[in-house]
Amino acid sequence: MLHARSVSETEEAALTVERIDDPASGLEAAIALDSPRLGPAVGGCRMRPYRDVAEAVAEARALARAMSLKLLLAGLPFGGGKAVVRGDPRTDKSPALWAAFARALERLAGRYWTGEDSGTTPADMDEIARGSRYVLGRSTGAGDLGPMTALGVRRGLAVAMRHRFGSDRLDGVTVAVQGLGAVGMPLCELLAAAGARLVVSDLDPARVVRAVERFGARAVPPEAILDVPAEIFAPCALGGVIGPGEVGRLRCALVAGATNNPLATPATALLLHRRGILFAPDFVINAGGVIAATDELEPGGYDADRVRARLAVIEERLDAILSEARARDLPPLRVAERLAERLRAARLAAATGRRAGERALNGADRGC
C-alpha cells in the first residue's frame, strides 16, 4: 500500500515536500513543490542511490527552488518542482516501481508534472505515463531533453563569451567539460563542431573513450577536471562541484554549463566574481530542457521548431543579467536571483488579484 505524508508545510507560497514510500515496489521517493501559486509545478524525476532519505529530500528541495527560478526567467507559467527516487538507476527500476510513482502523481492531481532527469529516460516516462496523465518528455513528445538542453547552453555560452572575451568564436578555444551524460555529450558535439578544443572527464570510462574518438577530446581523470587550463569550464554533472575551496583551483575565465546548482554555497558566486571568473547562472543557461518539455502542453503538442525559437529567451535574459552585473559590479548570480524574485512577486501579486476578483464576482453572483 502506498503511503505519503507532508514533511514540510508552511504558508501557501512556500515549498512543500511529499514523501512517498511503497514497500511492495521498493519505491522511496520525495516530490518537492515550490510556491504552488506560481502555477502547476514542473520538474524532472531524478534517480540516484542517495545515502538516506534526508539526503534525497534535501536535493529535492534545492532543485525545486532552482526550477522556480528557471521557469520564472524563462517566462513559463509554472512553479518549480522536482521528484527524487532513491535507488540505483542501473538495477532498481521496475514496472511496479514506476506504477507506484504514477499513483503518487495522480494523487497530486496536476499539482506536479514530471519528466526525465539524471538517472531517468524517455522510456521511464513512457512507463510512468501508463498510470498517470502528468508526464512530460515521453518518446512520443519531446523525448530525450538532453540535446535541446545542450542547444540552449550553447546559445547562452555564446552570449557569455561575448561579455567575457568580446567574441563568441569557439575556434581554438579550450573548454573543459565535466560530465558526458545526456547533456554533456551533445554539448561536446556542438562545441567540437564550432572548433573548440575539448578536455573531458566522466565517471564512466566508456563515455570518455567515446568523446575522445568522436571529438578528438583530451581526457583527464574526474578529480583533475577543475585544474585544467581552459578558457571555459562547463560543468554538466551533479551539483555542488564548485565550493569556496575549489574556486582557487579553477584556471578558467568563464563557468557556463548544464549542471543544476553547480555552486556549493552562496558565497562561491562572490569568490568567483572577485577572481574575475564570469559565472553564467545555471538556471538561466540550462532552461532548454524545460522549455522543450512544457511545449508538449501546447495545442497540437510538441513542435521542435517552436522550441528552438523559444530558446531565444535564454540569450535575452542572460545578456540582460550579465549587462547589469557588469554595470553594477555584482556577481551575475545575485542579479539573476533578484530578477527572479521580482518576477515571482509580480506573479504572486497577480494571482492574489485574480483570486480577489473571483471572490468578488462569486459574491455578486450569489446576490443576484
Secondary structure, 3 states (H helix, E strand, C coil): CCEEEEEECCCCCCCEEEEEEECCCCEEEEEEECCHHHCCEECCEEEECCCCHHHHHHHHHHHHHHHHHHHHHCCCCCEEEEEEEECCCCCCCCHHHHHHHHHHHHHHCCCEEECECCCCCHHHHHHHHCCCCCECCCCCCCCCCHHHHHHHHHHHHHHHHHHHHCCCCCCCCEEEEECCCCCHHHHHHHHHHCCCEEEEECCCHHHHHHHHHHHCCEECCHHHHHHCECCEEEECCCCCCECHHHHCCCECCEECCCCCCCECCHHHHHHHHHCCCEECCHHHHCCHHHHHHHHHHCCCCCCHHHHHHHCHHHHHHHHHHHHHHHHHCCCHHHHHHHHHHHHHHHHHHHHHHHHHHHHHHHHHHHHC
